[in-house]
Amino acid sequence: MSTDITPAAEKTPADATETAGGSRIYHPLTDIVETDQCVSMMVEMPRVAADVVQITFESRLLKIRGKDEPMRPENLELAYAEYA
């Protein structure tokens, strides 16, 4: 397994860059566990449903994509949002 992994403290910048299409690029907090049988990842992706996550691996590059859906409680006004 490669040891070229960005430390967690350097991830999830508040001013995430944007792609040409206008979407934002996030570097979510990620835990990686390796055993003799597999490599498992736990990725923080708030408001992203499991059925919309796309995982691709090409040319030694792993991409995990998902679309977040804002959750707004009915009859309540949001006073503060971390994941806006």
N, C-alpha and C positions, 0 to 999 in steps of 0.2 A: 504494500500500500504506500502511496506517495506521502511524504511528510510536508509537502508544499501546501499547507492549509493556513488561511488567514485566521489569526486569533479572534475569538468571539468578541473581544472588546472593540475590534475594528469593524464590526459588521453593523448592518441596519442603519445607514446614515439617515439623518433627519431630512436632508435635502437630496433625496434619491434622484439620479439622473433620468432623463427621458429618452426614449427611443425616437426614431424618425416618425413613427406612427402616433406619437404622443403618449404612449403608455409609460409607466414608471418602472425602473429597474430596481429591485430590492435584493439585498444580500441577507437573507433571513438567518437567524441563529440556527445552527445545525449541530447535532451530535452524530458522530459516526462510530459504529462499533464493528470490529472485525473479529470473526472467529475462523476456525478451520473450514467451516462449511459455507459461510456467507459474509457479506458486508451489509450492515443495516444502517439506515439513516433516519433520524428524527428531525423534521424540519418544521420550524415555527411559521405557519401560514394562516394567520387569523382571517376569518370570514371567507376562506376558500374551501368549498365543498370537495370531498375526496373524489367525487365523480367527474370533476372538471380539471383535475390535475393531469398534466401531460409530462411524461418523462422520456427524454431521448438521450442517446449516447452515440456520438459520432466523432471520429477522429480524436479519440481520447478526451472528449469534452462532454460532461454530463450536464444536461439542462433540465431544470424542473420549472414548469410554468403552471400558472393557475390564475383564474380571474376572481378577484374578490367581489363580493356582493354586500353592499352596505346593509346592515340590519338596524332598522329603525323601529323602536317599539311604538305601537299604536297609542294614540292619545297622550304621548309624552314628548316633550321637546328635549332634544339632546343638548346638554349644557357643556360637555367636553368630549372630545374624541381623540384617542391616541392614534388610531389607524385611519385618519381621514384622507 
